[in-house]
Amino acid sequence: MDMQMWIRALKAARASAGVSQERLSEMINYSTSLIAQIETGRRRPTMQFATACDTALDTGGLLAELLDMMNRKESPSWFAPWRTVEEQAVQLRTFQPMLVPGLVQTEAYARAVLTGSGLHTPEEVEHLLAGRLARQELIKGERPKLFTAIVDEVALRRVVGGREVQRDQLTHLVELSRLPHVRLHVIPADAGPHAGMAGGFVRATLPDGDEAVHVDGVFGHVVDRPDAVDIVKRMWDILLGEALSERASVELIEKLVSEL
């Protein structure tokens, strides 16, 4: 499964339904120019786009399923083991010291992060972006995971992609905080040095109660040794103790929005 096959599937679905690009644009509230870019391979589809097309074209979820297969196949080899873990997990906990966690990034913020690194071509950025947005179904889908994030205030103050992009990102966090399965905590800047300054990580709790950890880095890696997982658990407890309450954290984020 590759991008050209997915594009052919979309065009075939449109033709079968007798729907033009312009009509599809009206049905799914995406611009005609974006649809044209996707159908010519200049932009990669997101999972939200594929799902919207499935609904509009009555394809029974085929386009989203094919896109998910493609994203899995094209995921970096070092990330593939973690993707399996997080899909099986019942709860995800993450700490991020520098950026908003990927699972709660807006599309514009995520694109700015991937572009700003200077490591990827435009095509690679679109590919990585599509994969990141597809993974957000873990907390936005029909059966979302319990999700808790601790974020350093420094990460929330770092302007990524411009003030408007940053404002929209922080507003998005406030909106997500209202979901019953999402909890957000902020470590205030005046907390000083803390246990998480060594780097970010994600804890995944599996159905049987076991845990695995993804440690961030240029090439992230999965850790499931009990002694290593225990260290991360202790780090988490310390960080949670340093962080503001959920209510105070959201109030701080709202304050940051008003300052932009």
C-alpha positions as CSV (number, residue, x, y, z in Angstrom):
1,M,0.0,0.0,0.0
2,D,1.5,3.4,-1.0
3,M,0.3,6.9,-1.5
4,Q,-0.6,6.5,-5.2
5,M,-2.8,3.5,-4.4
6,W,-4.6,5.5,-1.7
7,I,-5.2,8.4,-4.1
8,R,-6.6,5.9,-6.7
9,A,-9.0,4.6,-4.0
10,L,-10.2,8.1,-3.2
11,K,-10.7,9.0,-6.9
12,A,-12.6,5.7,-7.4
13,A,-14.8,6.4,-4.4
14,R,-15.6,9.8,-5.8
15,A,-16.3,8.5,-9.2
16,S,-18.6,5.7,-7.9
17,A,-20.5,8.3,-5.8
18,G,-20.6,10.8,-8.7
19,V,-19.0,13.5,-6.5
20,S,-16.7,16.1,-8.0
21,Q,-13.8,17.7,-6.0
22,E,-15.9,20.8,-5.6
23,R,-18.9,18.9,-4.3
24,L,-16.7,16.9,-1.9
25,S,-15.2,20.1,-0.7
26,E,-18.7,21.3,0.3
27,M,-19.6,18.0,1.9
28,I,-16.5,17.7,4.2
29,N,-15.7,21.3,4.7
30,Y,-12.2,21.1,3.2
31,S,-11.0,23.4,0.5
32,T,-11.1,22.3,-3.2
33,S,-7.4,23.3,-3.5
34,L,-6.5,21.0,-0.6
35,I,-8.4,18.1,-2.1
36,A,-6.6,18.7,-5.4
37,Q,-3.2,18.8,-3.7
38,I,-4.0,15.5,-2.0
39,E,-5.2,13.8,-5.2
40,T,-2.0,14.9,-7.0
41,G,0.3,13.7,-4.2
42,R,1.4,17.2,-3.1
43,R,-0.2,16.8,0.3
44,R,-0.7,13.8,2.4
45,P,-4.1,13.1,3.8
46,T,-4.7,13.2,7.5
47,M,-6.9,10.6,9.3
48,Q,-9.5,13.3,9.8
49,F,-9.6,13.9,6.1
50,A,-9.9,10.2,5.3
51,T,-12.7,9.7,7.9
52,A,-14.6,12.7,6.5
53,C,-14.3,11.3,3.0
54,D,-15.5,7.9,4.2
55,T,-18.6,9.5,5.6
56,A,-19.3,11.7,2.6
57,L,-18.7,8.9,0.0
58,D,-20.3,6.1,2.1
59,T,-17.2,3.9,1.8
60,G,-17.7,2.1,5.1
61,G,-14.4,3.3,6.6
62,L,-12.3,2.0,3.7
63,L,-10.2,5.1,3.1
64,A,-9.4,5.5,6.8
65,E,-8.4,1.8,7.1
66,L,-6.2,2.0,4.0
67,L,-4.5,5.2,5.3
68,D,-3.9,3.6,8.7
69,M,-2.3,0.6,6.9
70,M,-0.1,2.9,4.9
71,N,1.0,4.9,8.0
72,R,1.9,1.7,9.8
73,K,3.9,0.5,6.9
74,E,5.8,3.7,6.5
75,S,6.4,4.4,10.2
76,P,10.2,4.7,11.1
77,S,11.5,1.2,12.1
78,W,12.6,2.5,15.5
79,F,9.0,3.8,16.3
80,A,7.1,0.8,15.2
81,P,7.4,-1.1,18.5
82,W,6.0,1.8,20.4
83,R,3.1,2.3,18.1
84,T,2.0,-1.3,18.9
85,V,2.4,-0.7,22.6
86,E,0.4,2.6,22.7
87,E,-2.5,1.1,20.7
88,Q,-2.8,-1.8,23.2
89,A,-2.5,0.5,26.2
90,V,-5.5,1.5,28.4
91,Q,-3.8,4.5,29.8
92,L,-1.0,6.9,28.6
93,R,0.9,9.3,30.7
94,T,3.4,11.7,29.3
95,F,5.9,14.3,30.4
96,Q,7.3,16.9,28.0
97,P,9.8,19.6,29.0
98,M,10.2,21.5,25.7
99,L,7.1,21.1,23.5
100,V,3.4,20.4,23.7
101,P,3.0,16.5,23.6
102,G,2.4,15.2,20.1
103,L,-0.9,13.5,20.8
104,V,-2.4,16.9,21.7
105,Q,-0.7,19.1,19.1
106,T,-2.8,21.0,16.5
107,E,-2.0,20.3,12.9
108,A,-0.4,23.8,12.4
109,Y,1.7,23.4,15.6
110,A,2.9,19.9,14.6
111,R,3.8,21.1,11.1
112,A,5.8,24.0,12.6
113,V,7.6,21.6,14.9
114,L,8.5,19.2,12.1
115,T,9.5,22.0,9.7
116,G,11.4,24.0,12.3
117,S,13.8,21.1,13.0
118,G,15.4,21.5,9.6
119,L,15.9,17.8,9.4
120,H,13.1,16.9,7.0
121,T,12.1,17.6,3.4
122,P,8.6,19.1,2.7
123,E,7.5,15.6,1.6
124,E,8.9,14.0,4.8
125,V,7.2,16.7,6.9
126,E,3.8,15.8,5.4
127,H,4.4,12.1,5.9
128,L,5.4,12.5,9.5
129,L,2.5,15.0,10.1
130,A,-0.1,12.6,8.8
131,G,1.2,9.8,11.0
132,R,1.2,12.1,14.1
133,L,-2.4,13.3,13.4
134,A,-3.5,9.7,12.8
135,R,-2.1,8.7,16.2
136,Q,-4.3,11.3,17.9
137,E,-7.2,9.0,17.4
138,L,-5.8,7.3,20.5
139,I,-7.4,10.0,22.6
140,K,-10.0,11.4,20.2
141,G,-11.5,8.3,18.8
142,E,-14.5,6.3,19.8
143,R,-12.6,4.4,22.5
144,P,-10.1,6.9,23.8
145,K,-7.3,6.0,26.2
146,L,-7.1,7.6,29.6
147,F,-4.5,10.4,29.0
148,T,-2.6,12.5,31.4
149,A,0.1,15.0,30.4
150,I,2.5,17.0,32.6
151,V,4.0,19.9,30.6
152,D,6.7,22.3,31.7
153,E,5.5,25.9,31.6
154,V,8.6,26.7,29.5
155,A,7.1,24.5,26.7
156,L,3.8,26.4,26.8
157,R,5.6,29.7,26.5
158,R,7.8,28.7,23.6
159,V,6.2,30.3,20.5
160,V,6.1,27.7,17.8
161,G,4.9,28.7,14.3
162,G,4.0,32.2,15.3
163,R,1.7,33.8,17.9
164,E,-1.5,32.7,16.2
165,V,-0.4,29.1,15.9
166,Q,0.7,29.1,19.5
167,R,-2.6,30.8,20.7
168,D,-4.6,28.1,18.8
169,Q,-2.5,25.4,20.3
170,L,-3.0,26.6,23.9
171,T,-6.7,27.1,23.3
172,H,-6.9,23.5,22.0
173,L,-5.3,22.3,25.3
174,V,-8.0,24.1,27.2
175,E,-10.7,22.5,25.1
176,L,-9.2,19.0,25.5
177,S,-9.0,19.5,29.3
178,R,-12.8,19.4,29.4
179,L,-12.8,15.8,28.2
180,P,-13.4,13.3,31.0
181,H,-10.5,11.1,30.0
182,V,-7.9,13.9,29.6
183,R,-5.9,15.5,32.5
184,L,-3.4,18.3,32.1
185,H,-0.9,19.5,34.6
186,V,1.7,22.2,34.3
187,I,5.0,22.5,36.2
188,P,5.3,26.2,36.8
189,A,8.5,28.0,35.8
190,D,9.2,29.0,39.3
191,A,9.5,25.3,40.4
192,G,13.2,25.5,39.5
193,P,15.2,22.3,38.6
194,H,13.1,19.2,38.6
195,A,13.3,15.4,37.9
196,G,12.1,15.8,34.3
197,M,14.9,18.0,33.0
198,A,16.7,14.9,31.6
199,G,14.0,14.6,28.9
200,G,10.5,13.6,28.0
201,F,8.9,10.2,28.2
202,V,5.5,8.4,27.8
203,R,4.2,5.7,30.1
204,A,1.8,3.1,28.7
205,T,-0.2,0.9,31.0
206,L,-1.3,-2.3,29.3
207,P,-4.6,-4.2,30.0
208,D,-2.8,-6.7,32.3
209,G,-1.3,-3.9,34.4
210,D,2.2,-4.1,33.0
211,E,3.9,-0.9,31.8
212,A,6.2,0.1,29.1
213,V,8.0,3.4,28.6
214,H,9.0,5.4,25.5
215,V,12.0,7.5,26.2
216,D,12.2,10.6,23.9
217,G,15.3,11.4,21.8
218,V,16.5,11.7,18.3
219,F,15.8,8.0,18.0
220,G,13.3,7.2,20.8
221,H,13.3,3.7,22.3
222,V,11.0,1.5,24.2
223,V,11.9,0.4,27.8
224,D,10.1,-2.4,29.6
225,R,12.7,-3.6,32.1
226,P,11.0,-3.5,35.5
227,D,13.9,-1.6,37.1
228,A,13.9,1.0,34.4
229,V,10.1,1.4,34.5
230,D,10.2,1.8,38.2
231,I,12.6,4.7,37.9
232,V,10.3,6.4,35.4
233,K,7.3,5.8,37.8
234,R,9.2,7.5,40.6
235,M,10.1,10.4,38.3
236,W,6.4,10.7,37.4
237,D,5.3,10.9,41.0
238,I,7.9,13.5,41.7
239,L,6.9,15.6,38.7
240,L,3.2,15.3,39.6
241,G,4.0,16.6,43.0
242,E,5.8,19.6,41.5
243,A,2.9,20.3,39.1
244,L,-0.1,22.5,39.6
245,S,-3.5,21.0,40.0
246,E,-5.7,20.4,37.0
247,R,-7.7,23.5,37.6
248,A,-4.7,25.8,38.3
249,S,-3.0,24.3,35.3
250,V,-5.9,25.2,32.9
251,E,-6.1,28.7,34.5
252,L,-2.4,29.2,33.8
253,I,-2.9,28.1,30.2
254,E,-5.8,30.4,29.8
255,K,-3.6,33.3,31.1
256,L,-1.0,32.4,28.6
257,V,-3.6,32.6,25.8
258,S,-4.6,36.0,26.9
259,E,-1.0,37.2,26.7
260,L,-0.6,36.2,23.1
